Structures are given as structure tokens and as C-alpha cells.
Amino acid sequence: MGLTDAELAERSACPVERIEELVALGILVPRDEDSRFSPKDVHRVRLMKGFEDAGIDLDLIARGVEKGKLSYENLGLYLPEPAALSSTVDELAAEVGRSPELIARLLREFGVAQPEPDGRLREDEVAALRELLAVWAAADDDELARLARVYGQNILKVVSSDLELAGATIFARLRQEGYTDEEMRDVAGDVGLRLMNLGEELMLWLRGRHLEHEILAVTVQTTEDYLQELGLAPKRTPSPPAIAFLDLTGYTALTEERGDEAGADLAERLATLVHEAARPHGGMFHFEDPSAAVLTGLDLVEQTPAAVDVRARVGINAGNVIFRDGDYFGRTVNVASRIADYARPGEVLVSDEVKERWGGDGVQFEEIGPVALKGLREELTLYTASRT
């Protein structure tokens, strides 16, 4: 059973007149003689809104469709059939016993489109929110919003990076291989579908692998804490983690000289270099062992000039940190950033806390005296770290 123009308009959050306009332009075509539309036509309506928001005249799109140069049939391959509409925000809030403001806030943090004031939510949104609020019933509004923000921001980052990379590599190369428009649509459709399926598989697989690691790590920590509470294990003196900051000297000048594309390429190469340098020492700029942070910092200042054409400087501090929403916060982090700002190109500067917790060989520390860092009231004693 298809959708009437009124039902299509409701799901697409637009007036019926908009559907009639798109039909007149030849952009929307009813699928049967009763003038009913496919549910996937919702995507086409939303796409046209995107074109208009970008300043593209729909008359141009209509001409491209008429001449067979533009086609959006593959949207149905990549995107699932839009869910039917269900409860309003107020109705769902009353059902789950939470405020309408929280429901709207969660949708906003997830990064999905907001319904009109009296509009209805999609069935998939209602199902997800209902289960979320049941499982996390003990959480307050701010905690729930933080959870939604983490999911929304990180999944959006994965999806957008996936599509951007595919467009710049796979699809760009396909366009260069001389396919006709029709052949290109077929090949791109098949490749795009495989990419979409692979993305879902990767997210599920990696979530499972990271979940394994984190559950084991948390179990070890909670068991050790419990044994200490029972008096069966000695209490160990906690060693504060280390935070390292890396700054590039000459990055702004290089970007201005070579353009934003070169700057983006440099950032990508730097991210790979950081990951490869930190991995052998068990950290990614958050290190349980300050000694590992020092070794990684030295590796980076030595490897950066050849890898990314500019020199790096690193600042390292140790102390308590706050982990929230996938990132680290607190004074320890702020001080590490200030130390990096003070360092010279090619230099690894560390705080006294890091030097005192050094537990390896092959590195020497030279005191450069108490230093006044920007934004800090008290002077800090800093040391340059170098290979012996």
C-alpha cells in the first residue's frame, strides 16, 4: 500500500502543496494510477529541501532529471524505508513518565531532526527512546543527555568520514574509468550498497571487540578494589596517569602557503603517526604510565619532520584527570597544554610530576628552572627530556 500525497507530506514534514509542486516538476512520480507514492519518496522530498537550502534551483534539477542526466533512484538502495509516524513528544513523555523537554533534548543530542511542535515522532525513534528510558531509568536528565551526545557525535563522525573517504577515493576513481551515465549508476549502486553494509558490520564488530576489552579491564579493577576492602590484598599507591599534548610549529604557515587541502592531508598523516608512535607504549596521549608518555613524545618529535614536513613540540604532565564523553578534562590536562605551548620546536618538556615518576632507562632530564606559564598562577619547574 502506497502513501497518499497528504501522508507523504506528513512524513516529509512539508505541506501538501510541496508534493504537488515536485510532481509538476517531474521530480516525484506517483507509482500507481491512484496517485500513491512509495514510502522511500520521503528521501527524495528531503533531498530536494537540501538542494534548496544549498541555493540550487529545483528547475535545474528537474531539467537534469528530464534529460536523464540526474537520477536519484539509488537513494532507495542506500537508505531504509522511512518508518511510519507514531506518538507525539508529549504522548511518549506521558507514557514513560519523563518530561517532554527531556525527549526533545535527547533527540537534539542524538542529532536527529526535530518534529514540529505538534508533530509526531517516527516509530523507530519512539522504540529507541522507549527502550533507552527503560534501561536507563535510574539516570537523571543530564546523564541521559550525555549518553545521547556521545552516541550522536561519534556515530555521526564515523558515518560522515566513511562517506567522505568513499567519495574522494572509490567513487572518484570510478568516474575516471569512462563509464556511461547508466553504467556508472549501476556500478556505483552496487559499490555503495556494499559500503553501507560494511559500515554496519564494522561498527558491530568493533563495538564487540572494544566491549570485551573494557569489561575485562573494569572487572580487574573492581575485583582488586573489593579484595582491598576485604583486607585480602594490600592497597597499592595509585600512580596518576600522564597527559601529553603535541603542537605543530609551522602548521598555520604551511596551510596558508599550500591551501586547506594540504592542511587536511597533514592532519591525517599526523593522526596516523601519533597512533603508530603511541601504540608500542600503551597509550594515545593518555598514558597510565608517565614513562610511556615521555618515550612516545621523544618518538614523535624525532619522526614528525620527515613524516609531515613540520616540527613538533610536546608537553607532558601527570596527575588526576576526569574522563567524560570520550575525552579527558581537568587541571592536569590544562597544564599539559600550557607546557606544550611553552616548548620549543623539536622539544619534549615535562613537569616535575612526570620526571619524579620516570621509571626507565635511556632518557635524561635537564631542569630549565621555574617557569611562569600562561593562565597559571604559580610557576612550575619544567625539564627537557632527551635521549642519553
C-alpha positions as CSV (number, residue, x, y, z in Angstrom):
1,M,0.0,0.0,0.0
2,G,1.5,3.3,-1.0
3,L,1.2,6.8,0.5
4,T,-1.2,9.5,-0.5
5,D,0.2,13.0,-1.1
6,A,-1.0,14.0,2.3
7,E,0.7,11.1,4.0
8,L,3.9,11.7,2.1
9,A,3.8,15.4,3.1
10,E,3.3,14.5,6.7
11,R,6.2,12.1,6.8
12,S,8.4,14.6,4.9
13,A,7.4,17.4,7.3
14,C,6.2,19.6,4.4
15,P,2.9,21.0,3.1
16,V,0.9,19.0,0.6
17,E,1.5,21.9,-1.9
18,R,5.1,21.0,-1.8
19,I,4.4,17.4,-3.0
20,E,2.2,18.8,-5.8
21,E,5.0,21.1,-6.9
22,L,7.5,18.3,-7.1
23,V,5.0,16.2,-9.1
24,A,4.5,19.1,-11.5
25,L,8.3,19.4,-12.0
26,G,8.6,15.7,-12.8
27,I,10.9,15.1,-9.8
28,L,8.2,13.0,-8.0
29,V,6.3,10.4,-9.9
30,P,3.3,8.5,-8.4
31,R,3.9,4.8,-8.5
32,D,0.3,3.8,-9.5
33,E,-2.8,5.2,-11.1
34,D,-4.3,6.0,-7.7
35,S,-1.6,8.7,-7.3
36,R,0.1,6.8,-4.4
37,F,3.8,7.2,-3.7
38,S,6.5,4.9,-2.3
39,P,7.5,5.5,1.3
40,K,11.0,5.9,0.0
41,D,9.9,9.0,-1.8
42,V,10.2,10.7,1.6
43,H,14.0,10.7,1.0
44,R,13.5,12.4,-2.4
45,V,11.4,15.1,-0.9
46,R,14.0,15.7,1.8
47,L,16.8,15.7,-0.7
48,M,15.0,18.5,-2.7
49,K,14.8,20.5,0.5
50,G,18.6,20.0,0.9
51,F,19.1,21.3,-2.7
52,E,17.1,24.4,-2.0
53,D,18.9,25.0,1.3
54,A,22.2,24.9,-0.7
55,G,20.8,27.5,-3.1
56,I,20.2,25.1,-6.0
57,D,17.1,25.9,-8.1
58,L,14.8,22.9,-8.4
59,D,14.1,23.8,-12.0
60,L,17.7,22.9,-12.8
61,I,17.2,19.5,-11.0
62,A,14.0,18.9,-12.9
63,R,15.8,19.6,-16.3
64,G,18.6,17.2,-15.3
65,V,16.0,14.5,-14.4
66,E,14.1,15.1,-17.7
67,K,17.2,14.7,-19.8
68,G,18.3,11.6,-17.9
69,K,21.4,13.2,-16.6
70,L,20.3,13.2,-13.0
71,S,18.7,10.3,-11.2
72,Y,18.2,9.5,-7.5
73,E,16.8,6.0,-7.8
74,N,19.8,4.7,-5.8
75,L,18.6,6.6,-2.7
76,G,16.3,3.6,-2.2
77,L,19.3,1.3,-2.2
78,Y,21.3,3.2,0.4
79,L,18.5,4.4,2.7
80,P,16.0,2.2,4.5
81,E,12.3,2.7,4.1
82,P,11.3,5.6,6.4
83,A,9.4,4.5,9.5
84,A,5.8,5.4,9.9
85,L,4.8,8.1,12.3
86,S,3.8,7.3,15.8
87,S,3.4,9.2,19.1
88,T,3.9,12.9,19.7
89,V,6.6,14.0,22.1
90,D,4.0,14.8,24.8
91,E,2.4,11.3,24.4
92,L,5.7,9.5,24.6
93,A,6.7,11.6,27.7
94,A,3.5,10.8,29.4
95,E,3.9,7.1,28.6
96,V,7.5,6.8,30.0
97,G,7.0,9.2,32.9
98,R,9.6,11.7,31.8
99,S,9.3,15.3,30.7
100,P,8.6,16.4,27.1
101,E,11.7,18.6,27.4
102,L,13.9,15.6,28.0
103,I,12.5,13.8,25.0
104,A,13.3,16.8,22.8
105,R,16.7,17.2,24.4
106,L,17.6,13.6,23.7
107,L,16.6,13.9,20.0
108,R,18.7,17.1,19.8
109,E,21.7,15.4,21.4
110,F,21.4,12.3,19.1
111,G,21.5,14.8,16.2
112,V,18.3,13.7,14.5
113,A,15.7,16.1,13.0
114,Q,13.2,17.6,15.5
115,P,9.5,17.2,14.9
116,E,7.2,20.2,14.5
117,P,5.7,21.3,17.9
118,D,2.6,19.2,17.4
119,G,4.2,16.7,15.0
120,R,4.6,13.0,15.6
121,L,7.8,11.0,16.1
122,R,8.8,8.2,13.9
123,E,8.1,4.6,15.0
124,D,11.9,3.9,15.2
125,E,12.5,7.0,17.3
126,V,9.7,6.0,19.7
127,A,11.0,2.4,20.0
128,A,14.6,3.6,20.6
129,L,13.7,6.2,23.2
130,R,11.3,4.0,25.0
131,E,13.9,1.3,25.4
132,L,16.6,3.8,26.4
133,L,14.5,5.3,29.1
134,A,13.5,1.9,30.4
135,V,17.1,0.5,30.6
136,W,18.5,3.8,32.0
137,A,15.5,4.5,34.3
138,A,17.8,5.4,37.2
139,A,19.7,8.1,35.3
140,D,18.8,11.7,35.6
141,D,18.2,14.0,32.6
142,D,21.8,15.3,32.4
143,E,23.2,11.8,32.5
144,L,20.9,10.7,29.7
145,A,21.8,13.7,27.6
146,R,25.5,12.9,28.0
147,L,24.9,9.4,26.8
148,A,22.9,10.6,23.8
149,R,25.6,13.1,23.0
150,V,28.3,10.5,22.9
151,Y,26.4,8.3,20.6
152,G,25.2,11.1,18.4
153,Q,28.6,12.8,17.9
154,N,30.7,9.7,17.5
155,I,28.4,7.8,15.1
156,L,27.9,11.0,13.0
157,K,31.7,11.3,12.9
158,V,32.1,7.7,11.7
159,V,29.4,7.9,9.1
160,S,30.5,11.3,7.6
161,S,34.1,10.2,7.5
162,D,33.1,7.0,5.8
163,L,31.1,8.8,3.1
164,E,33.7,11.5,2.6
165,L,36.5,9.0,2.1
166,A,34.4,6.8,-0.2
167,G,33.6,9.9,-2.4
168,A,37.2,11.0,-2.6
169,T,38.6,7.6,-3.4
170,I,36.3,4.8,-4.7
171,F,33.7,6.9,-6.4
172,A,36.2,9.4,-7.8
173,R,38.2,6.6,-9.4
174,L,35.0,5.0,-10.9
175,R,34.2,8.3,-12.5
176,Q,37.6,8.4,-14.1
177,E,37.3,5.0,-15.7
178,G,35.0,6.1,-18.5
179,Y,31.7,4.5,-17.6
180,T,28.5,5.8,-19.3
181,D,26.0,7.5,-17.0
182,E,23.8,4.4,-16.9
183,E,26.8,2.1,-16.2
184,M,28.1,4.5,-13.5
185,R,24.7,4.4,-11.8
186,D,24.7,0.6,-11.8
187,V,28.3,0.2,-10.6
188,A,28.1,2.9,-8.1
189,G,24.9,1.5,-6.7
190,D,26.4,-1.9,-6.2
191,V,29.6,-0.5,-4.6
192,G,27.6,1.9,-2.4
193,L,25.4,-0.8,-1.1
194,R,28.4,-2.9,-0.1
195,L,30.0,0.1,1.6
196,M,26.8,0.7,3.6
197,N,26.6,-2.9,4.7
198,L,30.3,-3.0,5.6
199,G,30.0,0.1,7.7
200,E,27.3,-1.5,9.8
201,E,29.3,-4.7,10.1
202,L,32.4,-2.8,11.2
203,M,30.5,-0.8,13.9
204,L,29.0,-4.0,15.4
205,W,32.3,-5.9,15.2
206,L,34.4,-3.2,16.7
207,R,31.8,-2.4,19.4
208,G,32.0,-6.1,20.4
209,R,35.8,-6.2,20.5
210,H,36.1,-2.9,22.5
211,L,33.4,-4.1,24.8
212,E,35.4,-7.3,25.5
213,H,38.4,-5.3,26.4
214,E,36.6,-2.8,28.6
215,I,34.6,-5.3,30.5
216,L,37.7,-7.3,31.4
217,A,39.6,-4.1,32.4
218,V,36.7,-3.0,34.6
219,T,36.3,-6.4,36.2
220,V,40.0,-6.5,37.1
221,Q,39.8,-3.0,38.7
222,T,36.6,-3.7,40.6
223,T,37.9,-7.1,41.8
224,E,41.1,-5.5,43.1
225,D,39.1,-2.8,44.9
226,Y,36.9,-5.4,46.5
227,L,39.8,-7.6,47.7
228,Q,41.4,-4.5,49.2
229,E,38.1,-3.7,51.0
230,L,38.1,-7.2,52.4
231,G,41.7,-6.8,53.6
232,L,42.8,-9.7,51.4
233,A,45.1,-7.6,49.2
234,P,47.4,-4.7,50.1
235,K,46.4,-1.3,49.0
236,R,48.6,0.0,46.2
237,T,49.7,3.6,45.9
238,P,47.9,4.8,42.8
239,S,50.1,6.2,40.1
240,P,48.5,9.1,38.4
241,P,48.2,8.9,34.6
242,A,50.0,11.2,32.2
243,I,48.6,13.5,29.6
244,A,50.7,14.5,26.6
245,F,50.0,17.4,24.2
246,L,51.5,17.8,20.8
247,D,51.7,21.1,18.9
248,L,53.0,21.6,15.4
249,T,55.2,24.6,14.6
250,G,54.6,26.0,11.1
251,Y,51.3,24.3,10.6
252,T,49.4,27.6,10.0
253,A,52.1,28.9,7.6
254,L,52.0,25.6,5.7
255,T,48.2,25.7,5.4
256,E,48.3,29.3,4.1
257,E,51.1,28.5,1.6
258,R,49.7,25.2,0.3
259,G,45.9,25.5,1.0
260,D,43.3,23.9,3.2
261,E,43.6,20.5,1.3
262,A,47.3,20.3,2.3
263,G,46.4,21.1,5.9
264,A,43.8,18.4,6.0
265,D,46.3,15.9,4.5
266,L,48.9,16.9,7.1
267,A,46.4,16.4,9.9
268,E,45.5,12.9,8.6
269,R,49.2,11.9,8.3
270,L,49.8,13.3,11.8
271,A,46.9,11.2,13.3
272,T,48.5,8.1,11.8
273,L,51.9,9.0,13.1
274,V,50.6,9.7,16.6
275,H,48.7,6.4,16.7
276,E,51.7,4.4,15.5
277,A,54.1,6.1,17.9
278,A,51.8,5.8,21.0
279,R,50.7,2.1,20.4
280,P,54.0,0.4,21.4
281,H,53.9,2.4,24.7
282,G,50.3,1.6,25.5
283,G,48.7,5.0,25.1
284,M,47.1,7.5,22.8
285,F,48.1,10.8,24.6
286,H,46.5,9.5,27.8
287,F,49.0,7.1,29.4
288,E,48.7,5.1,32.6
289,D,52.4,5.2,32.9
290,P,54.2,8.7,32.7
291,S,57.3,6.9,31.4
292,A,55.4,5.7,28.3
293,A,54.3,9.3,27.7
294,V,57.9,10.5,27.7
295,L,59.1,7.8,25.3
296,T,56.2,8.5,22.9
297,G,56.9,12.2,23.0
298,L,60.5,11.6,22.0
299,D,59.5,9.3,19.2
300,L,57.1,11.9,17.8
301,V,59.5,14.9,17.8
302,E,62.1,12.7,16.1
303,Q,59.7,11.3,13.4
304,T,57.4,14.3,12.7
305,P,59.7,16.4,10.4
306,A,60.1,13.6,7.9
307,A,56.5,12.4,8.1
308,V,54.6,15.7,8.0
309,D,57.1,18.3,6.9
310,V,56.9,20.4,10.1
311,R,58.4,20.1,13.5
312,A,56.5,19.1,16.7
313,R,56.8,20.1,20.3
314,V,55.4,18.0,23.2
315,G,54.3,18.9,26.7
316,I,53.6,16.2,29.3
317,N,52.0,16.4,32.8
318,A,50.9,13.8,35.3
319,G,48.0,13.9,37.8
320,N,44.4,13.1,38.2
321,V,42.1,13.6,35.2
322,I,38.4,13.4,34.6
323,F,37.1,11.2,31.8
324,R,33.8,12.2,30.3
325,D,32.1,11.9,27.0
326,G,35.1,10.1,25.5
327,D,37.6,12.9,26.5
328,Y,39.8,13.9,29.4
329,F,39.4,17.1,31.4
330,G,40.9,18.8,34.5
331,R,43.9,20.8,35.6
332,T,46.3,18.1,34.6
333,V,45.1,18.3,31.0
334,N,45.2,22.2,31.0
335,V,48.8,22.3,32.4
336,A,50.0,19.8,29.8
337,S,48.6,22.0,27.1
338,R,50.4,25.1,28.6
339,I,53.7,23.1,28.8
340,A,53.3,22.2,25.1
341,D,52.8,25.9,24.2
342,Y,56.0,26.8,26.1
343,A,58.1,24.1,24.5
344,R,60.4,24.9,21.5
345,P,60.2,23.1,18.2
346,G,61.6,19.6,18.5
347,E,61.5,19.7,22.3
348,V,59.8,17.4,24.9
349,L,59.0,19.3,28.1
350,V,57.8,17.6,31.2
351,S,56.6,18.7,34.6
352,D,58.2,17.7,37.9
353,E,55.4,15.2,38.5
354,V,56.4,13.3,35.3
355,K,60.2,13.4,36.0
356,E,59.7,12.1,39.5
357,R,57.7,9.1,38.1
358,W,60.2,8.2,35.4
359,G,61.0,4.5,35.7
360,G,63.1,3.6,32.7
361,D,66.5,3.9,31.1
362,G,67.9,5.8,28.1
363,V,66.4,9.2,28.9
364,Q,67.9,12.2,30.7
365,F,66.2,15.3,32.2
366,E,67.6,18.8,32.3
367,E,66.0,21.3,34.5
368,I,65.1,24.6,32.9
369,G,64.0,26.2,36.2
370,P,60.7,27.6,37.5
371,V,58.6,28.8,34.6
372,A,55.6,31.1,34.5
373,L,53.1,29.5,32.1
374,K,50.2,31.5,30.6
375,G,47.0,31.2,32.6
376,L,48.6,29.6,35.7
377,R,49.1,31.4,39.0
378,E,52.1,29.5,40.2
379,E,55.4,28.9,38.5
380,L,56.2,25.3,37.5
381,T,59.6,23.5,37.4
382,L,60.0,22.1,33.9
383,Y,62.5,19.7,32.4
384,T,63.6,18.9,28.9
385,A,63.6,15.2,28.1
386,S,66.2,13.8,25.7
387,R,67.8,10.5,24.8
388,T,71.0,9.6,26.6
